[in-house]
Amino acid sequence: MKFNRVWAMPNKATFTIKPIRELIGRYVNGGVWADPFAGWHSPAELTNDLNPDAPTLDHQEALQWSRTLKDGALGGVLFDPPYSPRQVAECYKQIGKATTMQTTQANFWTEVKDALAPKVREEGIAICCGWTSQGFGKNRGFELLEILLVPHGGHHNDTIVTVERRPRKRGGGAE
């Protein structure tokens, strides 16, 4: 497992932060990629953002959108949601929607990851950004490849990026 720490200025457009942009550039280079919280700067082909002004293919709730994707069809997924219940509330308020218990609880992120995990093919990649290093995890069938810690200085939280792979299933025969 690779671990790297690179300082960079903060930016709400996560994928424009230089070390994060470079990390994504190393992995998003094959297969179809999906991003349920795409915003304005996602390199994914399949993009969704709740904000109707975002230049994405779809504008649905992330969970609903993730469930529409085909199992095993993705080369990778980018997971860069709002990082806290406060950020979720700000995103919803910005587009004139009310938040609910469902959208501000921890299971909000869990349910979207649960819906996305089977969509990633064997050897596919999940890149998660946030304030934790949980990523998709072993329980969803992923193995950790890389962690990038991006401190921003001052009173800003670090951005933590995990890169995980869904390993190829091993054959069941005796050797």
Secondary structure, DSSP 8 states (H G I E B T S, - for coil): -EEEE------SSGGGSHHHHHHHHHH-SSS-EEETT-TT----SEEB-SSTTS-SSB-S-HHHHHHTS-TT-EEEEEE---SSHHHHHHHHHHTT----HHHHSTHHHHHHHHHHGGGEEEEEEEEEEESS---S-GGGT-EEEEEEEE---TT---EEEEEEE-------S--
